[in-house]
Amino acid sequence: MTRTKLLFESGIVALSQQATVLIQRHICHLLGYFFPGMGSK
């Protein structure tokens, strides 16, 4: 029971980290699209 809960929580943490990276990438692309020169480095 405890092991399953730990696996479940670690999976949620990994998914949220991946989602954060994807969101940051999309924000950079959107900034570069709406504000040329600002998001592109």
C-alpha positions as CSV (number, residue, x, y, z in Angstrom):
1,M,0.0,0.0,0.0
2,T,2.7,2.5,1.0
3,R,5.0,1.5,-1.9
4,T,2.1,2.0,-4.4
5,K,1.4,5.4,-2.9
6,L,5.1,6.4,-3.2
7,L,5.2,5.3,-6.9
8,F,2.0,7.2,-7.6
9,E,3.3,10.4,-6.0
10,S,6.7,10.2,-7.7
11,G,4.9,9.7,-11.0
12,I,2.8,12.8,-10.4
13,V,5.9,14.8,-9.6
14,A,7.6,13.6,-12.8
15,L,4.6,14.4,-14.9
16,S,4.3,17.9,-13.3
17,Q,8.0,18.6,-14.0
18,Q,7.6,17.6,-17.7
19,A,4.5,19.7,-17.9
20,T,6.3,22.7,-16.5
21,V,9.1,22.3,-19.0
22,L,6.6,22.1,-21.9
23,I,4.7,25.1,-20.7
24,Q,7.9,27.1,-20.4
25,R,8.9,26.2,-23.9
26,H,5.4,27.2,-25.2
27,I,5.6,30.5,-23.4
28,C,9.0,31.2,-25.0
29,H,7.6,30.4,-28.4
30,L,4.5,32.5,-27.8
31,L,6.7,35.4,-26.6
32,G,8.9,35.1,-29.7
33,Y,5.8,35.0,-31.9
34,F,4.0,38.0,-30.3
35,F,7.1,40.0,-29.4
36,P,9.8,39.4,-32.0
37,G,13.3,39.6,-30.6
38,M,12.1,39.2,-27.0
39,G,11.6,35.4,-26.8
40,S,14.4,34.4,-29.2
41,K,17.8,34.1,-27.6
